[in-house]
């Protein structure tokens, strides 16, 4: 399976035994950029540099892993200027293990977050030319209102639908994302979407599973939910194969 949204560096810090466990379970992962120790622009630069070096090391340990680079809305340095974003992120986008931009998006939806999101989305032509993708965060709080704002901003950048996954969608927000032409991520874990909730979603949107992928968003807290889902007899196995593997594999152009 592919866990299409995870935070490997935080897993290494809190649950390092989980990396060999994922290898033993046959997992592949996409590690999105986020670290709650980022407070300054220098912190962010150092973190993004550490991120790709860490992913290289984890691959050497046998865990097939890729990463997204970007500025999470909860870790925007106060001194960061929008005009600095391309020079900050483009070197990491060029890395062969980088699959694109992420985790970008909105948390509160304030003006500062919107400016930084637009600044990162301005790289979409570069991302597309590199054959890479964009991973977008939606928050837990005020999910509906903020998701609408995110989709409105994404609509300002024509042509990005095919290269963008909007994550942490719910039964309420998933149809908005699909109707707007994007891929959708569903985070399967006790704090977010439960298996009964997933079952209800798939019953309604089984025909859209070529654009739906699941993940755990594991970081400081690790969740086994996607691995446990893979052979859950309550779900159609073909559907599970798509949402736990093939949709993400195709979207991220993985071997």
Secondary structure, DSSP 4 states (H G I P E B T S, - for coil): -EEEEE-HHHHHHH-THHHHHHHHTT-EEEE----TT--SHHHHHHHHHHHHHHHHHHHHTT-EEEEEE---GGG--TT--GGGHHHHHHHHHTSTTEEEEEEEE-SS--HHHHHHHHHHHTTHHHHHHTT-EEEEE--STTHHHHHHHHHHHHTTSTT-GGGEEE-S--TTTHHHHHHTT-EEEEEBSTTSB-HHHHHHHHHHHGGGGGGEEEE---SSS---HHHHHTT-TTS-HHHHHIIIIIHHHHHTT--
